[in-house]
Amino acid sequence: MDFSTLCIHGNKDKYENTGALSVPIFQTASFAHPGVGQSTGYDYSRLQNPTREHLEKIVAKLESGIDSMAFSSGMAAIAALMELFSPGDHIIVSDDLYGGSHRLFHSVSMKNKISFDFVNTTELSQIESHIGTNTKAVFVETPTNPMMQVTDIKAVSNLTEKHKLLLVVDNTFLTPYFQKPLNLGADIVVHSGTKYLGGHNDTLAGFLVVRNHTLSEKLRFIYKTTGACLSPFDSWLLIRGIKTLAVRLERQQESAKILADWLLAQKHVKKVYYAGLETHPGYEISKRQSTGFGAMISFEVDSEETAVRVLSKVSLIQYAESLGGVESLITYPMLQTHADVPREVREAKGIQEKLLRLSVGLESVNDLILDLEQALEE
Ligand SMILES: *Cc1c(COP(=O)(O)O)cnc(C)c1O
């Protein structure tokens, strides 16, 4: 079955022979047992719930994984992932990282004596030179947030395989529609399902997807023990969102390319970071490892005043955090997603007062251009 069909028919379980096209929301905390020592397969909704299970089976299939776990947010998924590690362990992480992941690693995991090196994972030698005897994993975001740097997943996986490290890829920006890290050698895929998978800016969710049974067993144990599971209703919203994932992304990407080209021609715009531009340093790798470039654009304007003006004048495009939904959103990474990243680290990456990040939604691209045009005007 093709991807777009799997988004709708990825799990064929039928419920109670009603013929219902939509999966029921099993709003129950617990399940009755048929007899002593017997189970229907469901005992308690923290461990498993039929609505959530339906969603997890679809997401596992879309990512070519053997299992997926649905969490109450992307950060809940990454926090659970960190429970795989013990005091003394070392992890190599992309230095251009979602701000919340940076805060978790820096403020919570480090307190638990897990150490990190934040390196430019687009350069293999940088990863290799940081591998030590206690290194356990490499955590990569690609393309990165917000600078859109592209890491060669296959090349990194050759390295992690050689050194017996886990490779974790945060696939939030491209989704399995455009990129399947497990097929490129990653062991675990992370998602903020809040973004493209849900797709409507209305639900928080997160996922871990794994490619082997050992990891599935370990993470399922952590999952049921720590308890940040996705509710039945939110699972249903994600199932509904995923049904249109392929068409949404196709259209969002089309508009993003038009907008990136348009932005390049504006006098107040100095740089455009979009992996789908041939001048982008990650363009060739993207073409090799992904089937698309996504719909996230960062751009640098000529001054802080212009940046502030754009943020206050946009009217159709909303000045708000988050990304990947039907509504186009613009953010100021310096003050929002990356506010907790130390200034030197942030600025070394180019995240400064002139940088804006745009998540292209599903509005008409002409209306988006008109809105940006009037916002850029003095
Ligand atoms: C939003 C985001 C997260 C965190 O997910 P939440 O659902 O907001 O908790 C993690 N990684 C990336 C790349 C994100 O964009």
The ligand as an ORCA input file, in Angstrom:
! r2SCAN-3c Opt
* xyz 0 1
  C       7.832     20.995     19.181
  C       9.014     20.135     19.069
  C       9.368     19.239     20.081
  C       8.592     19.168     21.380
  O       7.294     18.693     21.186
  P       6.013     19.137     22.085
  O       4.913     18.366     21.456
  O       5.880     20.624     21.952
  O       6.307     18.738     23.487
  C      10.466     18.424     19.874
  N      11.202     18.491     18.745
  C      10.896     19.362     17.749
  C      11.732     19.382     16.520
  C       9.789     20.194     17.881
  O       9.507     21.061     16.902
*
